[in-house]
């Protein structure tokens, strides 16, 4: 993974040869910079200046933003474009950030169906609430760990324990996930 300072240093070195023909190693460096800085693949076209244009695009982005482009945890489905109503802002997979996606989903939570990929905890991120701390019952963790060792699947355990109660309270799906995770960790520690 390339750092911002290393990317800028490489760009500065390549700028010296921008008026000349780029060598094969220069072209490889430009392709790497393009992928690492802009998080997209370089596509060579029939244009004679495509490497020069790519270098200028990378340089401009680094100078304007002062950082490498961050990879978003959210990916829109193919062909989906999000426009924030009341503004001229339009977002695609090229420019969507975690903050943008989460702000949009906070306003329109049903729009999650427009995303091909999103984090498991997107609802927590959008609501801004910290996940509830679950105090785990060690006996249940041990019981679940034993069943996993015996070959039970997490899916079957979720079905078997969906009506399970602790201190008169039914286990929520989120709490059951926490128990299964703890059971996995217990088995891995053995």
Secondary structure, 3 states (H helix, E strand, C coil): CCCHHHHHHHHHHHHCCCCCCCCHHHHHHHHHHHHHHHCCCCCCCCCCCHHHHHHHHHHHHHHHHCCCCCCCCCEECCCCCEECCCCCCEECCCCCCHHHHHHHHHHCHHHHHHEEECCCCHHHHHHCCCCCCCCCCHHHHHHHHHHHHCCCCHHHHHHHCCCCEECCEECCHHHHHHHHHHHHHHHHHC
